[in-house]
Amino acid sequence: MAIFLLKTGLVTYEEALAAVRERIARYTSASDPEDVLDPAGLRDVEFLLATPTPEGIHAAGVLHYARHLAAEGGEADLATAKSLLDKVNAPGLPGQLSDLNEAASRPVRLTPGQVAAFTFGGSPLPEVDGAIVMIRHHLRAEPDDAQSLMNLAEAQRLRFLRTGNVADLDASVATLTRVPDSDERSSFLGGLLQLRFGVTSDPADLNASIEALQEAVDITGDDPMFLANLGRARLIRYVYLRQDDADLDTAVRLLVEGVAATSPDDPSRAARLGSLVQARHTRFDRDGDRADLDQALLAGVESVRASSRDDPELPERMLGLGAVHLSRFQVTRAKDDLKQAVDLAKKVRRALPKDHPLRALANEILGHAR
């Protein structure tokens, strides 16, 4: 059974261009060298220059010029700025560079804030970057503020979900190393490492993720989020790294416990049920036990019902349910199961763009249903 590990809403060219321009504007206003020297800005520039336009080349050149002002010995940035800016005709450029020179001569103007980074989920890249700056300014006064460090790591994770660049995820992991041990930190770190495994396929990331998530469970005992997260990680290891029966059996147990401990109105219930469907279905494929298949079907129906219509995970849950119906048809030859599998796969295929990876799974279900 396919388990989709990585779901990023990749940033558009216009969004990356806006992020670079906003970074330049913040430096002009706040004179903060840390902002323009952040490697994230260079990654955005690299993205722009991969498909260069006059606007992108101009923004890239001005950012390099600002970096030259912000860093001691910034000759390389100055040379890059000149090379880029020589390629474009920007009438307002002299005034823009003059404003940057003036900004470099002023003291930093801090705009600290205790930002709840999760509220920026799905926000455009410039807004996520603005949150990162506010949190960093707060940390200058309170460098050991654990909650602000967690918020910074979350904002960096959100940046990764926009850009798909693993360096943003690396920055989030690095920030978490500054946070004292706690169940919340362990759970967050485990999630980040699992996310990074989806990019790198590095077994060390997934194994470290499981260790961190186990620490969170050991501390809290029966927190449904921690139980379900650990269960999903053990399932992923079974599917992608090694077919260790203990991983799969433990995944089913943890997900059953996690779902049972989740209240009916918890917004995370649908996701946990979806993971339980995957675990039960995977164990049915291993053992052929109808009890797992029947329980997977019940969980699948509930996971779809518990999902809001605009939930981005709904198509995956619908396909998970469709795959279970198809498996049950292959066992019982019940025509209703075949019809349900086909209907669910067709609905998902109609709803998704042609390049969406879930369309391949929908087509696979339809192919087996013929």
N, C-alpha and C positions, 0 to 999 in steps of 0.2 A: 504494500500500500504506500502511495506517495504521501510524504509529509512535507509541506512547503515551509521551509525554514526562514526564508528571507522575503520580506514584503516592504519595499521602499517605493515611495512616490517620488521618482527621480525628478530633480529640479529642472525647470525649463531654462533656456538661454536667457530669456527676459528676466527671470527671477534671479539668476546668478549675476546678471548685469546690474540689476537693482541693488543686490547685496554689496557688490564692489563699490558702486556709487555711494551707497549709504555709509559704508565704512570710511570712505574719503570724507564725506560730509561730517561724520562724527569727529574725525581728527581735526578738521577745520574748526569745529565748534569747541571740542573738549581738549585738544592738544595731548591726547593720551597715546603715547608711543606703543604701549602694549597692544592696543587695538589694531593699529596698522601693521605691527610686526607679528601678529598672530599668523601662524602658518596656514590657517584656514583661508585667509585672504588670498594667499598665493595659490591655493588649490582652486579657488573660484576663478582666478585669473587663468590658470592652466586650462580650465574648462572652457572659458571664453575663447582663448586663443586656439583651441582645437578646431574650431570653425570660425575663423576671424571675420569680424565685420568692422567697419570704421568706428562704430560706437564702442565695441568691445576692446579694440586696440587702444582707443583713447583712454578708456577707463583703466585698462591694465597699465598703460604708461604713467598715468597720474598716480595710481597706487604705488608703483615702484618709486616714483619721485617722493611721495610722502614717506615711504620706508627709508629712503636715503636721508631724509631730514631727521627721522626718528631714531636712527641707529648710528652709533659711532662707527666710522669707517664704512659708510654705506656706498662706497664707490661703485660696486658692482650693480647695486640697484639704480644708481644714477645713470650708469652706462646703458642699462636695459631700458630705463625710462626714455632716454634720448633716442635710442634705436626705434622704440615703438612710436614715440610722438612725432618723429620725423616722417612717419608714413601717413599721417592723417592731417587734414586741414581743419583745425578747431579754432575759430576766431576768438573765443573767450578764454583760450588757454593761458595767455600771459597773466590775466587777472586771477585765474584759478591757482596758478603756481605762486603768485604773490600772496594770496590768502593762506596757502599752505606754509610759506616761509614765515608769515606773521604768526601762524598757529604754533610753529616750532619754537618761537621765542617766548611763548607764554607758558605759565605753569599749568599743570594738568587741572582741569575742572572735573571733579568727580561727581557722578550721579548715582550714588549707591542706592540699592533697593533690595529688600528681601523678597525675591520673586518666587512664586509658585510655578516652577518651570513647566509642570505638566499641563498647565492651562494654555501653553503655546503649542500643544500637539496639533499638527496639521497646519500651523501658521506658516506664512511665507518666510523664506530664508532671512530677509532683512530683519523681521521681527524676532526671530530666534536669536540672531546675532546681537540685537539690541538687548535682549534678556541676558545673554552671556556677559555683555559689558557691565550691565547693572550689578550682576552678582559678583563679578570680579572686583568692582569698585567697593562693594560691601566687604569683601574678603580682605581688602587692603587694611581695613580697620580691625577686622576680626578674622585673622587668617585661620584660626582653628575652629570656626563655627561649623559644626558637623552638618547641620541642616542646610546651610548655604552651599557647602561642598557637595552635598547630595543633589541640591538643585542645579548646581553647575554641571555635574555629571549627567543629569537628566537633560539639560538643555543641549549638551554636546551629543547625547544620544539622539535627540530630536533632529539635530543638524544632520547626523548620519542618515536618518530616515528620509530626509529631503535630498541629500546629495548622493547617497550610496557609496561614499568614499570611506574606506575602512580607516583612514587616518583620523576621521572625526570620531569613530568608535574607539580607536586607540587612545585618543585624548580623554574620552569619558572614563575608560578603565584606569588611566593614569590618575585622574582626579580622585577616583574612589580609593586609591591606595593611601590618600591623605586622611581618610575618614576612619575613626576608631572602630574596632570590631563591634558589631551588633547584629541582631537578626535581620534588620532592615538592610544593612549594608551587605550582608552575605547574600540575601535574596536578590538584591539589585545587581551585585557583581556576577552572580550565577546567570542572571538573565542576559547581561551584557556579553559574557563569554559564550553563551549559547548562540547569541545573535552573531558574534564574530565567527563562530564555527560555521554558520551558514554562508559566510563569505570565503573563509580561508580553507575550510574542510580540515583544519588542523586538529587531530585527535586530542592534543594537549589542551586546547580550549574547551572541548566538550567535557573531558575528564575533570578539569579544574572547575568547570561550571557545576558538575554534579557534586563535587566536594563542597563547594560554597553553598549550594542549595541544601545539602545534607546538614551543614552547620546550622542553617536557619531553622530547619525542622527540629534538630536536636535542642535548640534553644527554646522554641515555642511549643513543640509537641504536636498540637492539633490545629494550627492555623490553616484554613482551607487553601489559601493562596500558596503558601509554602509547600503544602502536600502536593497540590496539583502541579506546581512548577517543577518539583523534583520528579514527579511521575512522568511528566512530558519529557524531561531531559533523559530519564532512563529509557523511555520508549525510543527517542531519537538515537541513543547509543545502540540500542538493539537493531534498529533498522539500518543505520548508516555505518556503524563501525564493526560490530561483532554480534553474532547471533547467540548471545549468552542468555539462556532461558531464565536465569535469575533476574536479569534486567527487565525482561518483558513481564514476568509474573509480578515483580515488585512494582512496575509501572501501573499495571491493572489495579493492584491493591491500593496504591497511593491515590490514584485517580478516583476510584470508588469512594475512598474515605474523604477526599477533597470535595467531591460533588455532594456527598451526604452532609458535609458540614457547611455547605454553602446555602444561604437563605434563598428562597424562591425569587425574591426581588433584587438579588445581587446582580449588577450588570455584567459580572464576570462569569455568571453561571453558564451562559451559552458556550463560551470558549472552553470551559472545563468539561462540559458535556461533549463538545466536539473532540477534545483530546481523548476522552474515554471511549468514544466511538472508534477512533483510530487504534487504540490499544486493544480493545475487545476484538475488533475485526482482524487485527494482526495476529492475535492469539488463536482465533478461529482458523486462520490460514495455516498456522503451525500445527494445531492439534486436531482440527476438525470437530470440535465440541459445539453442538448446536446451541448449548446454553450461552456460550459467548456470542454467537451470531444473533440470537434472540435479544440478548441484553444490549448488544450494539444497536439493533434496530430501535429498541425503546429509547435509548439515549439519543440516537440520531433524530428521531421525531421530536423529542423534547428540545434538542439543541436548536433545531430550525425554528420551532415555535417560540423559543425564548429570544431569538435574534430579532432586532429591529429591522425594518425593511431597508434602511440605509446603512446597515452594518457592513463594513467592507469584507468581513470574514464570512458573511452569509453564503456566497457562492461556494466557498470551500466546504462549508458544512452541508450544503445541499448535495454536493458531489459525494461527500462522505456517506450520506444517507443513501444516495443512489447506488453507490458501490456495494453497500450492505444488501440492498434489495436485489441487486444482480447476483450476489453470492447466494442469497437464499433461493432465488429462482433456479440457480444451477444445482441446488440440493433438492428442492421440492418440486420443481417444474411448475410452480404456481404462476399462472399468467398475470395475476395482479401485481406480483413482485416485478415481473419484467416490465409491465406498463409503468409502474412507479419509477423504476430505474431510468427508462427512456425519457419519461416526462421531465424528471429532474435534470437530466443531462441536457436536454434540449432547452429548457428554461435558462440554464446557466450559459449555454453557448450563445443564445440570443442576447443575453444581457451584457456579455463581455466583449471588449474590442478584439479584433482578429489576432493581435500579437500578445494577448494575455496568456501566461503559461497555463492557467487552469483550463483553457479551451482544449489543450492536448488531452487532459484527463477526461474531460467531457466526451471528446471524440473516442477515447479508448473505451469508455463505458458503452457508447453507442455501437462501436465495432464489435464488442463481445456480445451485445444484445441481439445481433443479427442472426 
